Amino acid sequence: MHIDRLTLPVSNVVMQYREDGKYLIAREEKLRTLYDAEHRGLSIWNEPNHKAMTAFEEEFAGDVPHPIWWVISGTASPDTDIHVSFADDHVVGPFRPARAAGSAPQVYRLGELWACEWISLPTTVYIHRSDDPTVPRITFRRPNFLPPAPHPEVEIDESR
């Protein structure tokens, strides 16, 4: 079966889309474990669910003294336009979205898969879809189950 593959340039998160419409999205370093599980008979491929989204982060927020990369992904019909916008100015580096009217960070597409990556402190993103008038607000922050951050956001160096 034919599988298309796209690796995001900063995070190395891998998007894979099979000709039967099933997909897999995972961090590069997790793929071997997933493929081994598939050889043991476990299902690792997902059916498209246009309401579900998945997020990845480089580290837990505050575990390192600098902004980190983040990825959000989901599925949508290939003719659906997807745009991502940010609630604040925490996005830094080469993946900082331009502030000009109509500009937005790049959304990568592969079949029904879409993904967006950026570098920032914890932030809030909005997902704009041409097939849904609601605009989900997704807040990225340190999970409550973790101890306090060794590098609180107010101390993080944004010069990276």
N, C-alpha and C positions, 0 to 999 in steps of 0.2 A: 504494500500500500504506500502511495506517495505521501511524504510529509514535508511541508514547507517549514522553514526555520528562520527566525529573526532574533538576533542578539542585540539588546539595547546597549548603546555605546558606553555609558558611565557605570551602570549597575551590573552589567553582564547577566541580567535576567534574560532568560531564553523563552521565546514564544514559539510553540510548535502547533501547526494546524494540519490535520489529516484530511485527505480527500473525502472522507465520510462525514466531515463536519465536526468531529471531536477534536479537542484541543488539550494542550498541556502548557502551563506556564510555571516556571520554577527558576530558582537561582541556579546558575551553572554548576556550582559545587554540590548541589543536591541531585543532579540528574542521574549519576551512577547508581545511587541508592534507589531512586525511583525505577530505573530500568531493571535493576536486580529484583525489585518487588514484582514487576510485571512478569519476569521470567518465572517467578514462583506462583503465578496465576492471579495476582491481585490486579484490579483495574486501576490504572493511573490516569486514564484519559477522561475528560469531562465533556458532558453535553452542553451546548450553549444554553445559557440562562441569562436573558437580556436584563434581568433585574439585579443580578449578583455582581459584586466587585471584589477584587482581591488586592491587598496592599502588601508591599515589601519595604523594609528599611535596612540601611547599611548596619546600623547599631540601634539599640534602644536609645531614644532621645535622652541626652544628658550623660550618656556613658563615655563620650569622648569630648574633648574641649574645642570642637569645631562643628560647623554645620555638616550634615550628612546627606546622602542621596536617599530619595524616596521614589517609589513606583506605585502607581495605581493602574489596575487593568480590569477589563470586563469583556463582554461580547455584545455585538450589535450586528444587525444586517449590514452587509457591505455598503449599501446605499444610504445608511444613516450617518449624518455628520456628527462628530463628537468634538467638543471643545472643552478645555480645562482652563479655569481661571483661579486666581488666588485672592484670599481675603486681605492679605497684608504684604509688606515689603520684605519678608524674611527670606525670600528666594534669592540665592547668590550665585556667583560664578557664571560659566558659559551657558547654563541652562536657566538663567534668570529671564523671565518673560519680559519682552519690551513693553513699555507703558504707552506706546502709541495706540490710538483708537483702532480697534479691530485686530490687534496683534494678540497672540497667545502662544504658549509653549507647544512644541511639536507633539502631536498624537500619532504614534506609530500604528499601522494597520497591517494585519496578516489574516486574510480570510475574514471570519467574523470576529477575530480577536482585535482588541485595541489596547494600547498602553501609553502612559505618559510618565516620564521621569524628570526629576529636578533635584537640585541641591538646596537645602534650606535648614533653618531651625524648625522646630515643630510649627505647623501652620494649618490653615483651613483651606480646602479646595472645594470648588464647585464644578460639577459635571453637567455640561449642557449637551443635550441630545436632541437632534431634529425630530425624533420619533416620540418624544415625551416632554410635555410642557413643564413638568416638575423639575426642579434643579436641586439634586441632592447636595447637601452640605456635609463634607467629611472632614472631621477634625483629627489631625495627627498630633499625638502627644504621648508622653510617657505613660505606659500602662499602670493602673492603680496597684496591681499586685507586686510591683517592683519596689525596692527600698528607694528612699530619696536619691535623686541624681547626684553623682559625685561632681558633676559640672553643671550647675543650674544654668538655665538659659541666659540669665543676666551676666554670667561670667564667660560665655562662649565667645571665642575669637571669630568674627565674621570675615577676616581677611583671607581665609583659605579660598 
